[in-house]
Amino acid sequence: MVKFLLYLFESGLCLSILLLVYIFFFRKETYFRFNRIYLISIMFFSLTIPIVHVSFNVSNTQKYESPFKEIGKFRSYYEQLIAMTDPEYLYAQNNQDNSGFEEFDYDNYSNTLKSEENIKNSAIETRHELQSTKNIRISIAQLLLITYIIGVIIFLSRILILFKWIYKTISNNFVEYQNDVKLIKVNDNLPPFSFLGYVFLNRDIVSSNQSDQVLAHEKAHIIQKHSADLLLAHFLTIFQWFNPLAWILQKAIKTNHEYIADSEVVRKGYNLFDYQELLLNQFISIPSVQLVNNFNLISIKKRIAMMNKIKSGFKAKLKAFLIIPFAIITFLMFANLTVNGPRKVLKNFSFFESQNSINQVKGLWKNETKDTYGYLIKFSEDKFSILENQVKLKEYDYKIKDNNIVLNVPNGEPIALKFQITNNKIKIWWNDLNSSEFTKTSFENSLDVFLAEKNLNITPPTVKNYKKLEKLELCLFVSIHENKVIVQNQTGEFADLEKLILEEKSKFNQLDLNIITVQLAVDENTPMKQVYDFYQILRKINLLKIAFVCYPDDNTTNLYPPTAFTRKLPPMDAEEVEIEDLPAMSIKYFEIDATNIENTPETIKPNLTKFISESEKYIKCLVFNNSTTYKNYTEYNDMVWTVIFEFRNQYALEKYNIEYKSLGNELQKEVRKKYPIILSQHNSDEDTSKK
């Protein structure tokens, strides 16, 4: 709301400055077509300059520093006045700690940081000011916006009523084609006027011997499409109805149209004195129509004076060059400019358009520049995360200060990284020479980015017990979705899966074949029939390690390396063990039936916990069928891992007074022997025995 009020104010200032140039230098000159172009350009420039952002690089920022600083100060005056109309917005901006003129100098960084105490005191004072205004039901900004909207509705209604009147006039009268125009003869006591391709004449004028001159005048309006100019001018006055200079601009455009049409009539050979006499004979008291080009709309005296005026000479035309400095000044004052130089960034905008706002940087950004640092970055409320290369993750507490991301480095001095935001892109300088440009994404976590890169519209399951895949170069990516498969970057049907895997497997170093992990991405609603068939393919070609792509339960909205829960398939020649043989081997058996709809992981978990606590040697078997969903299958696997890790952690604390995850490798092996996973799996629709 406050930003929109600022835009109205700045676009109004642009319009006013450029129109005053016309009033003081051009309006009395006879180069009417130039004036027409200039007046129309004012409308476009005034509406676009305040929202334009231009960034450019320079080798030395010193010569730009002083003017940029002064412009920033000037803009901050009226920006803060407008911000005061909305205390809540002002408070939010103050908490972001934005300054009027933003720059960063690494050499003097320590002198520019405020102390934490000063920042807190400033926030407390602003909060008190905000609380004192809470008894006001409506802010000044809201009142201004409501008033503005009411004005827009009123003036828009006037235009719509005029459109309706013109349409009704056309519908109720006969249209006659004459001299390439659509002539409508009306009985109403109206002056001649034109709109779009129509000319409206009173019948008395049509019957007079002066109708040719009137038609020539109105035809000039039609041929040069003056109605389009007027429509633009009227919509501008609706948008800026509060600005008197917007109405003056509209009148100036109409006046210039009349000058152009008068000059066309005289140019076609009509007698100047007869034409001026025709103007004088018109009844000035006849009401005019605002939306259209009226034959006698403006002062007859001015029009006659302009027709008699000597044409502007070369010296007068040189004044057109005055547009250049005024256009540049307006652009520099109201466009948002960023100058990038070594060790510094200068900006001429402040307060509202400060690009240091936490709200602007918050989100996940993807690196779009090759061979530069960082694969993904994410700004949360207080954490800045960098996923360097899909695997290595760094995280820092951060703040936005001036034009920098200030990182809190443990046991070290704060690090300031210069940055710049343009639309949906952020550029971060890691040092004086190296930078990366990131594009904002609509994703919340790194897994969704990874899946989007693979053109996969799937939802993997979420698990508590996962591991990070740290050697992606030794992973063979496979995705199964419906009947389509992706193997690395190759796509095909499910029937092609074995062939595609063998092709990609052949590209690995033979020394690494025994440690290749299949990274499997499957939608959670996929039936286990496909996954089970995939297992058999992997067993056949001796790729037994699987990492099931998943969302980590404790970190689903952040950056993280690729995560998965893992299992190892039994080889094709694995020995089969009958259940009835287990008691003789002092091994107890626990079946987890995922095919029974009355079971859930939570209902089975207490029984499994009791079973393991009472068993020294055991085998757990997960039973599923072809219609079991991959999500349900995953939940049971995750539950088993959860139970086992609870036992491992309890044992580690009792024996070593250290959590299991903090033990060294040798001690962890000892705990694993005490509480192994040993989860056999059985498809009741396919297997004839449990493996």
Secondary structure, DSSP 8 states (H G I E B T S, - for coil): -HHHHHHHHHHHHHHHHHHHHHHHHTTTSS-HHHHHHHHHHHHHHHHHGGG-EEEEE-S--HHHHHHHHHHHHHHHHHHHHHHTT-HHHHHHHHHTT--SS----GGGHHHH---HHHHHHHHHHHHHHHHHTTT-SS-HHHHHHHHHHHHHHHHHHHHHHHHHHHHHHHHTS-EEEETTEEEEEE-SS---EEETTEEEEEHHHHTSTTHHHHHHHHHHHHHTTHHHHHHHHHHHHHHTTT-HHHHHHHHHHHHHHHHHHHHHHHHTT--HHHHHHHHHHS-TTS---TTSEETT-S-HHHHHHHHHS----HHHHHGGGGHHHHHHHHHHHHSEEEEEETTEEEES--TTS-TT-HHHH-EEEEE-STTSS-SEEEE-SSEEEEESSSS-EEEEEEEEETTEEEEE-TTS--EEEEEEEETTEEEEESSSS-EEEEEE-S-SSHHHHHHHHTT------EESS-EE---GGGEEEEEEETTEEEETTEEEEGGGHHHHHHHHHTTS-GGGGGG-EEEEEE-TT-BHHHHHHHHHHHHHTT--EEEEE-EETT-TTS--S-EEEEEE---TT-----GGGTGGGT-EEEEEETT-TT--HHHHHHHHHHHHHT-SSEEEEEEE-TTSBHHHHHHHHHHHHHHHHHHHHHHHHHHHSS-GGGS-HHHHHHHHHHS---EEEEETTT-SS--
